[in-house]
Amino acid sequence: MRRLVAAALISLLGLTACSSADRSPQAFCEQLQLVTGPEGAEVALLPGDAGRVDAIVDELQLLLERSPDDISTTVSALIDFFEAYQLEPRESRRDLLVERQEQLGAASQRLDAYALENCGLFLQRAVPTPIATSDPGIEATE
């Protein structure tokens, strides 16, 4: 019986060691390069695609698993925003963007700075900047 328990523990410890993600700057940068590349959800899926936000959350989760301590809070903040966005009714999403614009912008800037400094990646993403009184159905005239 003891041998069976010992074997199970050794097996469990081995699985844990194999499944734990590498939380190093190198692992994070490799994952960041993948998710911000041409196959990443932000680039591959167009705004409005049904699965785009879900895919972005999944990619952020993968980044968090590889995030060193100095960037994990930023990645968590981005996950929190996109999860809230997922749960928000479509007609209220613009209000959520307005409400969290400053927080989202700050997290994005921190990620940009980390990517440039630690990964040598220049991230050029567009963070939505909604205007609370704008109507996307109105065309501007000059």
GIVEN-V557371 format. One record per pair of residues at least 12 apart in sequence whose C-alpha atoms are under 10 Angstrom apart, sorted by sequence separation. I is the first residue (numbers start at 1). GAP is how many residues later the second one is. D is the distance in Angstrom with one decimal. If there is no record, write none. Layout:
i:I gap:GAP d:D
i:I gap:GAP d:D
This chain:
i:40 gap:12 d:9.9
i:41 gap:12 d:8.1
i:63 gap:12 d:7.3
i:64 gap:12 d:6.9
i:84 gap:12 d:8.4
i:85 gap:12 d:8.3
i:111 gap:12 d:8.5
i:112 gap:12 d:8.1
i:41 gap:13 d:9.0
i:42 gap:13 d:8.4
i:62 gap:13 d:10.0
i:63 gap:13 d:9.5
i:112 gap:13 d:9.1
i:41 gap:14 d:5.8
i:42 gap:14 d:6.7
i:61 gap:14 d:8.3
i:64 gap:14 d:10.0
i:109 gap:14 d:9.7
i:40 gap:15 d:8.5
i:41 gap:15 d:5.7
i:60 gap:15 d:6.7
i:61 gap:15 d:8.4
i:64 gap:15 d:8.8
i:81 gap:15 d:9.0
i:108 gap:15 d:9.5
i:40 gap:16 d:8.1
i:41 gap:16 d:9.3
i:60 gap:16 d:8.2
i:63 gap:16 d:10.0
i:81 gap:16 d:9.1
i:41 gap:17 d:9.3
i:42 gap:17 d:9.6
i:61 gap:17 d:9.8
i:108 gap:17 d:8.8
i:41 gap:18 d:7.7
i:60 gap:18 d:7.6
i:61 gap:18 d:7.3
i:108 gap:18 d:9.7
i:40 gap:19 d:8.0
i:60 gap:19 d:6.2
i:81 gap:19 d:7.9
i:108 gap:19 d:7.9
i:35 gap:20 d:9.9
i:59 gap:20 d:9.4
i:35 gap:21 d:8.5
i:57 gap:21 d:8.6
i:58 gap:21 d:9.0
i:56 gap:22 d:9.8
i:57 gap:22 d:6.1
i:60 gap:22 d:9.3
i:81 gap:22 d:8.9
i:82 gap:22 d:9.7
i:105 gap:22 d:7.0
i:36 gap:23 d:9.5
i:56 gap:23 d:8.7
i:57 gap:23 d:9.0
i:81 gap:23 d:7.4
i:104 gap:23 d:8.0
i:105 gap:23 d:9.1
i:35 gap:24 d:6.4
i:57 gap:24 d:9.4
i:104 gap:24 d:9.4
i:105 gap:24 d:9.2
i:34 gap:25 d:9.3
i:35 gap:25 d:8.4
i:57 gap:25 d:6.4
i:78 gap:25 d:9.0
i:56 gap:26 d:7.8
i:57 gap:26 d:7.0
i:77 gap:26 d:8.3
i:78 gap:26 d:7.0
i:101 gap:26 d:8.7
i:32 gap:27 d:8.8
i:35 gap:27 d:9.2
i:56 gap:27 d:9.7
i:77 gap:27 d:8.0
i:78 gap:27 d:9.9
i:101 gap:27 d:8.1
i:102 gap:27 d:9.8
i:31 gap:28 d:8.7
i:32 gap:28 d:9.0
i:35 gap:28 d:8.6
i:54 gap:28 d:8.4
i:101 gap:28 d:7.1
i:31 gap:29 d:9.6
i:34 gap:29 d:10.0
i:53 gap:29 d:6.9
i:54 gap:29 d:8.4
i:57 gap:29 d:9.1
i:77 gap:29 d:9.8
i:78 gap:29 d:6.7
i:101 gap:29 d:8.3
i:32 gap:30 d:9.2
i:53 gap:30 d:8.4
i:74 gap:30 d:9.6
i:77 gap:30 d:6.9
i:78 gap:30 d:7.9
i:97 gap:30 d:9.7
i:98 gap:30 d:9.2
i:31 gap:31 d:7.5
i:32 gap:31 d:6.7
i:54 gap:31 d:10.0
i:76 gap:31 d:9.4
i:77 gap:31 d:9.6
i:97 gap:31 d:7.6
i:98 gap:31 d:7.5
i:99 gap:31 d:9.9
i:31 gap:32 d:6.3
i:53 gap:32 d:8.2
i:54 gap:32 d:7.5
i:74 gap:32 d:8.9
i:75 gap:32 d:7.7
i:97 gap:32 d:7.6
i:98 gap:32 d:6.1
i:30 gap:33 d:9.4
i:31 gap:33 d:9.8
i:53 gap:33 d:6.8
i:74 gap:33 d:5.5
i:75 gap:33 d:9.1
i:78 gap:33 d:9.6
i:97 gap:33 d:6.8
i:98 gap:33 d:7.3
i:99 gap:33 d:9.7
i:28 gap:34 d:9.0
i:29 gap:34 d:8.8
i:31 gap:34 d:9.8
i:32 gap:34 d:9.4
i:73 gap:34 d:9.0
i:74 gap:34 d:8.1
i:94 gap:34 d:9.5
i:96 gap:34 d:9.8
i:97 gap:34 d:9.4
i:98 gap:34 d:6.8
i:28 gap:35 d:6.2
i:31 gap:35 d:7.7
i:32 gap:35 d:9.8
i:74 gap:35 d:9.6
i:75 gap:35 d:9.4
i:94 gap:35 d:9.5
i:95 gap:35 d:8.5
i:97 gap:35 d:9.3
i:27 gap:36 d:8.9
i:28 gap:36 d:8.2
i:30 gap:36 d:9.3
i:31 gap:36 d:9.5
i:71 gap:36 d:9.8
i:74 gap:36 d:7.0
i:75 gap:36 d:7.7
i:94 gap:36 d:6.7
i:95 gap:36 d:9.3
i:28 gap:37 d:8.4
i:29 gap:37 d:8.7
i:74 gap:37 d:6.9
i:94 gap:37 d:8.6
i:95 gap:37 d:7.2
i:27 gap:38 d:9.5
i:28 gap:38 d:4.9
i:29 gap:38 d:8.9
i:94 gap:38 d:7.6
i:27 gap:39 d:5.9
i:28 gap:39 d:5.5
i:71 gap:39 d:8.1
i:72 gap:39 d:9.9
i:23 gap:40 d:9.2
i:26 gap:40 d:8.9
i:27 gap:40 d:7.9
i:28 gap:40 d:7.4
i:71 gap:40 d:7.4
i:74 gap:40 d:10.0
i:21 gap:41 d:9.2
i:23 gap:41 d:8.4
i:24 gap:41 d:9.9
i:25 gap:41 d:7.9
i:26 gap:41 d:9.5
i:27 gap:41 d:9.0
i:23 gap:42 d:6.7
i:24 gap:42 d:6.5
i:25 gap:42 d:7.1
i:26 gap:42 d:9.4
i:21 gap:43 d:9.6
i:22 gap:43 d:7.6
i:23 gap:43 d:4.1
i:24 gap:43 d:6.7
i:25 gap:43 d:6.1
i:28 gap:43 d:9.3
i:71 gap:43 d:7.5
i:21 gap:44 d:5.9
i:22 gap:44 d:5.6
i:23 gap:44 d:5.1
i:24 gap:44 d:5.4
i:25 gap:44 d:9.5
i:28 gap:44 d:9.9
i:70 gap:44 d:9.0
i:71 gap:44 d:9.8
i:20 gap:45 d:8.5
i:21 gap:45 d:5.9
i:22 gap:45 d:8.3
i:23 gap:45 d:5.0
i:24 gap:45 d:8.9
i:25 gap:45 d:9.3
i:20 gap:46 d:9.4
i:21 gap:46 d:9.2
i:22 gap:46 d:8.8
i:23 gap:46 d:8.1
i:25 gap:46 d:9.2
i:23 gap:49 d:9.5
i:32 gap:79 d:9.9
i:33 gap:82 d:9.1
i:43 gap:82 d:9.4
i:32 gap:83 d:8.0
i:42 gap:83 d:8.6
i:42 gap:84 d:10.0
i:29 gap:85 d:9.4
i:36 gap:85 d:9.4
i:29 gap:86 d:7.2
i:33 gap:86 d:8.5
i:36 gap:86 d:9.9
i:37 gap:86 d:9.7
i:28 gap:87 d:9.3
i:29 gap:87 d:9.9
i:32 gap:87 d:8.5
i:33 gap:87 d:9.8
i:36 gap:87 d:7.5
i:33 gap:88 d:7.5
i:36 gap:88 d:9.2
i:25 gap:89 d:9.7
i:29 gap:89 d:7.6
i:30 gap:89 d:8.2
i:32 gap:89 d:8.7
i:33 gap:89 d:10.0
i:36 gap:89 d:9.0
i:25 gap:90 d:9.7
i:28 gap:90 d:9.6
i:29 gap:90 d:5.3
i:33 gap:90 d:9.4
i:28 gap:91 d:8.5
i:29 gap:91 d:8.6
i:32 gap:91 d:9.7
i:26 gap:92 d:8.4
i:27 gap:92 d:10.0
i:29 gap:92 d:8.3
i:25 gap:93 d:7.1
i:26 gap:93 d:7.6
i:25 gap:94 d:7.8
